[in-house]
């Protein structure tokens, strides 16, 4: 098949670097253009990230000599070079919102890792296994913006990947969830840092991540919402309360989750495990290149999942679960784990792009 030409806007940050690595040898996508801030524009990628390359693998050969464009000044140029672009810029929210809309209006589809458009009514926030049907809102968004090809689609916050994928199959199986308590223990890469760049995190825990608890409580409701009159209407339940802590882990967000079912109608432990094991989403049905074959992996061992042991399952795109047991206040409690810069960030963006290409929302620019 003819590969899609891909751009990365915000290519020098940690998520941008991850996007660059994921384009190496991708069967569908070819990295064609990269862009960043004016201070990086005009430099080769290798020079721009010298001394701050945070990935465990070397800079991909195809990216090293690519010259970085100015993300804001070279919109038309980049848009004309690619079929779509990933966006992972570090800017103020209103600036990101304007920038992404500018690219979309230049008829460049944008797959965004940023939070700026997550609550725009006609911008889908998609986890491909959970709510692929929300892509339908793209038609309404294009009509609003007056575009033929351009649109914006976003992935959700990395924190919810460790528990929303475990709750959704239970809801799909007909069990209504009344309330959820989720305590997340989030890796330092979620802040775009390594231990070398953030030595204060060694032997430390910070009980606050700005804005994270609000995102963790509200974003699943948009994922579980429905389309009505050209807008995505968020779900009214379950009620979610969250507490988010930064912990001294390089990669991998862990969640301790407590679940109360409505009306006393709750599955058994074995039913929950079966539902998780059997669950497949649209990404698995389409056999997308980045999709895990087994979306949810359940561990019977009492000390699993562990970030160091399990975050890389299926290329970092699977969800891990364990320690399912009854709770004295809620019905059940369990532990979830996801790789925050793969499933929760760049990998989730790549999987979303694959879905939108497979479903013909993204085509080749003529």
C-alpha positions in Angstrom: 0.0 0.0 0.0 1.1 3.6 -0.5 2.3 4.9 2.8 0.7 8.0 4.4 3.0 11.0 4.6 3.2 12.1 8.2 4.2 15.2 10.0 5.1 15.7 13.7 4.4 19.1 15.2 6.3 19.5 18.5 8.9 16.9 17.5 11.6 17.8 20.1 9.7 17.2 23.4 9.4 13.8 25.1 6.1 12.8 23.4 7.3 14.2 20.1 10.5 12.1 20.4 8.3 9.1 21.0 6.3 9.8 17.9 9.5 10.0 15.9 10.6 6.6 17.2 7.2 5.0 16.4 7.4 6.2 12.8 10.6 4.2 12.3 9.6 1.1 10.1 5.9 1.8 10.5 4.1 -0.3 7.9 1.6 2.4 7.0 3.2 5.7 7.9 6.3 7.6 6.5 7.8 10.5 8.5 8.0 13.3 6.0 8.0 16.6 7.9 8.8 17.8 11.4 8.2 21.1 13.2 8.9 22.7 16.5 9.5 26.2 18.1 11.4 29.0 16.4 14.5 28.2 18.5 14.7 24.7 16.9 13.5 25.7 13.4 16.2 25.5 10.7 18.3 22.9 12.7 18.6 19.3 11.9 16.7 17.0 14.2 19.8 15.5 15.5 21.3 18.9 16.5 18.0 20.1 18.0 17.6 17.2 20.4 21.4 16.9 21.2 21.8 16.4 25.0 18.1 15.9 25.6 17.2 12.8 23.6 15.1 10.9 26.2 14.3 7.6 24.4 16.1 4.3 25.1 16.7 3.7 21.4 18.9 5.9 19.2 17.4 8.7 17.0 16.0 7.0 13.9 18.3 7.3 10.9 15.6 8.8 8.7 14.9 11.6 11.2 18.5 12.7 12.1 19.1 14.9 9.1 15.6 16.2 8.7 15.4 20.0 9.0 12.9 21.3 11.5 10.2 23.7 10.3 8.7 26.5 12.4 5.4 25.1 13.8 3.7 28.4 13.6 5.3 30.2 10.7 5.4 27.2 8.3 1.8 25.9 8.6 1.0 26.0 4.9 4.3 24.5 4.0 4.0 21.5 6.4 0.3 21.0 5.6 1.2 20.7 1.9 3.9 18.1 2.5 1.8 15.5 4.5 -1.4 13.6 4.6 -1.9 14.3 8.3 0.2 15.3 11.4 0.6 14.5 15.0 0.7 17.4 17.4 2.5 17.4 20.7 3.5 21.0 21.3 4.4 22.7 24.6 2.4 25.9 24.5 -0.4 27.7 26.3 -3.8 26.1 25.8 -5.3 28.9 23.8 -2.2 29.0 21.6 -2.5 25.3 21.0 -6.1 25.5 20.2 -5.5 28.2 17.6 -2.5 26.4 16.1 -4.4 23.1 15.7 -7.4 24.8 14.1 -5.0 26.7 11.7 -3.6 23.3 10.6 -7.0 21.8 10.3 -8.2 24.8 8.2 -5.2 24.2 6.0 -6.8 20.8 5.3 -4.3 18.9 7.4 -5.9 16.4 9.7 -4.4 16.7 13.2 -4.1 13.9 15.7 -3.4 15.7 19.0 -1.7 14.6 22.2 -2.6 17.9 23.7 -5.5 18.7 26.1 -6.5 22.0 24.5 -9.4 20.5 22.3 -10.5 17.6 24.6 -13.6 19.5 25.6 -14.5 21.0 22.2 -18.0 19.6 21.5 -17.3 18.3 18.0 -13.7 17.1 18.5 -13.7 13.4 19.2 -11.5 12.1 22.1 -11.0 8.5 21.1 -9.5 5.4 22.7 -9.9 3.1 19.6 -11.0 0.1 21.6 -13.6 2.0 23.6 -15.3 4.6 21.5 -14.4 4.4 17.8 -17.9 5.5 16.9 -17.1 9.0 18.0 -15.2 9.5 14.8 -18.5 10.2 13.1 -18.5 13.7 14.7 -15.7 14.6 12.3 -18.3 15.2 9.6 -19.9 17.9 11.8 -16.6 19.4 12.7 -15.5 19.7 9.1 -18.8 21.4 8.3 -18.3 23.9 11.1 -14.7 24.7 10.1 -15.4 24.7 6.3 -12.8 22.1 5.6 -12.7 19.2 3.1 -9.9 17.1 4.7 -8.9 18.9 7.8 -10.1 18.1 11.3 -8.8 17.6 14.8 -9.1 14.4 16.8 -7.5 14.0 20.3 -6.4 11.2 22.5 -7.4 11.2 26.2 -5.2 12.0 29.2 -2.6 9.3 30.0 -4.0 8.8 33.5 -7.3 7.4 32.5 -5.7 4.6 30.4 -5.0 2.6 33.5 -8.6 2.3 34.5 -11.2 3.4 31.9 -10.2 0.5 29.6 -11.0 -1.9 32.5 -14.3 -0.3 33.4 -15.7 0.0 29.8 -15.9 -3.8 29.1 -18.0 -4.2 32.3 -20.4 -1.5 31.2 -20.6 -3.0 27.7 -21.5 -6.3 29.3 -24.6 -4.7 30.8 -23.3 -3.8 34.3 -24.1 -0.3 35.4 -21.4 1.3 37.5 -22.5 3.8 40.1 -19.3 5.2 41.4 -15.5 4.9 41.0 -12.6 5.8 43.2 -9.3 5.9 41.3 -5.9 6.7 42.9 -3.2 7.0 40.2 0.5 6.6 40.7 2.1 8.4 37.7 5.5 8.1 36.2 7.9 11.0 35.8 7.9 10.7 32.0 4.3 12.0 32.2 5.8 15.3 33.1 8.3 15.0 30.2 11.1 14.2 32.6 13.8 11.6 33.2 15.6 11.0 36.5 18.7 12.7 35.0 16.6 15.9 34.4 14.6 15.6 37.6 16.9 14.3 40.4 14.5 15.7 43.0 12.1 12.8 42.2 14.6 10.1 43.3 13.4 8.6 46.6 10.4 11.0 46.5 6.7 11.2 46.0 4.7 14.3 45.1 1.0 14.2 46.0 -0.1 16.7 43.4 -0.1 16.9 39.6 -1.7 20.1 38.4 -5.1 19.6 36.6 -4.7 15.8 36.6 -7.4 14.9 39.0 -10.0 17.0 37.1 -9.0 15.3 33.8 -9.1 11.9 35.5 -12.6 12.5 36.8 -14.2 14.1 33.7 -12.5 12.7 30.6 -13.9 9.1 30.9 -17.4 10.7 30.8 -16.7 12.1 27.3 -15.3 8.8 26.2 -18.5 7.1 27.4 -20.7 9.9 25.9 -22.8 9.9 22.8 -23.2 12.1 19.7 -26.3 14.3 19.6 -27.1 17.2 17.2 -23.5 17.5 16.0 -22.0 17.4 19.5 -20.6 14.9 21.9 -22.6 14.8 25.0 -20.8 13.4 28.0 -22.2 10.5 30.0 -23.9 11.4 33.3 -22.4 8.5 35.2 -20.6 6.9 36.9 -19.4 9.4 39.4 -15.6 9.3 39.5 -13.3 10.7 42.2 -9.6 10.6 41.7 -6.3 11.4 43.4 -3.2 11.6 41.4 0.4 11.2 42.7 3.7 11.5 41.0 6.0 8.6 41.9 9.7 7.7 41.2 9.0 5.5 38.3 10.4 6.1 34.8 7.4 4.9 32.7 4.0 3.4 33.5 1.0 4.8 35.3 -0.6 2.5 37.9 -4.1 2.9 39.3 -5.7 1.6 42.5 -9.4 1.4 41.5 -12.5 0.9 43.6 -15.9 0.2 41.9 -19.5 0.3 43.1 -22.1 -1.2 40.8 -25.7 0.2 40.6 -28.8 -1.5 41.8 -27.0 -4.4 43.4 -26.4 -5.9 40.0 -22.7 -6.9 40.1 -20.7 -9.6 38.2 -18.7 -12.2 40.1 -15.0 -12.1 40.2 -14.7 -14.8 37.6 -17.2 -13.0 35.3 -15.1 -9.9 35.5 -11.9 -11.8 34.6 -13.7 -13.5 31.7 -15.1 -10.1 30.4 -11.7 -8.6 30.5 -10.0 -11.6 28.9 -12.6 -11.8 26.1 -12.9 -8.1 25.3 -11.9 -6.9 21.9 -12.4 -3.5 20.4 -12.5 -2.0 16.9 -8.7 -1.8 16.8 -8.5 -5.6 17.3 -11.2 -6.3 14.7 -9.4 -4.2 12.1 -6.0 -5.8 13.2 -4.4 -2.3 13.2 -0.6 -2.4 13.2 -0.2 -0.9 16.7 -3.1 -2.7 18.3 -2.4 -5.3 21.0 -3.6 -8.7 20.1 -4.8 -9.1 23.7 -6.1 -5.8 24.9 -6.3 -6.6 28.6 -3.9 -8.9 30.5 -5.0 -10.1 33.9 -2.4 -11.4 36.4 -3.3 -13.8 39.1 -0.1 -13.2 41.1 -0.7 -11.0 44.1 2.3 -8.7 43.3 1.3 -7.9 39.7 1.0 -5.9 37.6 4.3 -4.1 38.2 5.4 -1.1 36.1 9.0 -2.4 35.5 7.8 -5.9 34.5 4.6 -5.3 32.7 4.5 -1.8 31.1 6.0 -3.0 27.8 3.4 -5.7 27.2 2.6 -5.9 23.5 4.8 -3.0 22.6 3.5 -1.0 25.5 0.0 -0.9 24.1 -1.8 -3.5 26.3 -3.5 -2.8 29.6 -2.6 -4.9 32.7 -4.8 -5.7 35.6 -4.5 -7.6 38.8 -5.5 -7.9 42.5 -9.2 -8.1 41.8 -11.0 -8.7 45.1 -14.1 -7.7 47.1 -14.0 -4.4 49.0 -15.7 -3.6 52.3 -16.9 -0.1 51.1 -17.2 -0.6 47.4 -18.1 -3.9 45.5 -14.6 -4.6 44.2 -11.1 -3.2 44.0 -8.3 -3.9 41.6 -5.1 -2.5 40.2 -4.5 -1.3 36.6 -1.4 -0.4 34.7 -0.7 1.3 31.3 2.4 2.6 29.6 1.9 6.4 29.8 4.1 7.5 26.8 3.0 4.6 24.6 -0.6 3.6 25.2 -1.2 6.8 27.1 0.4 9.3 24.7 2.2 8.8 21.4 1.3 5.1 20.9 -2.3 5.9 21.5 -2.1 8.7 19.0 -0.6 6.4 16.4 -3.3 3.8 17.0 -5.9 6.5 16.6 -4.4 7.6 13.3 -4.4 4.0 12.1 -8.1 3.7 13.0 -9.0 6.9 11.2 -7.0 5.8 8.1 -8.6 2.4 8.1 -12.1 4.0 8.4 -11.4 6.5 5.6 -11.5 9.7 7.7 -7.9 10.3 6.5 -7.0 9.9 2.9 -4.0 10.7 0.8 -3.6 14.3 -0.1 -3.9 14.6 -3.9 
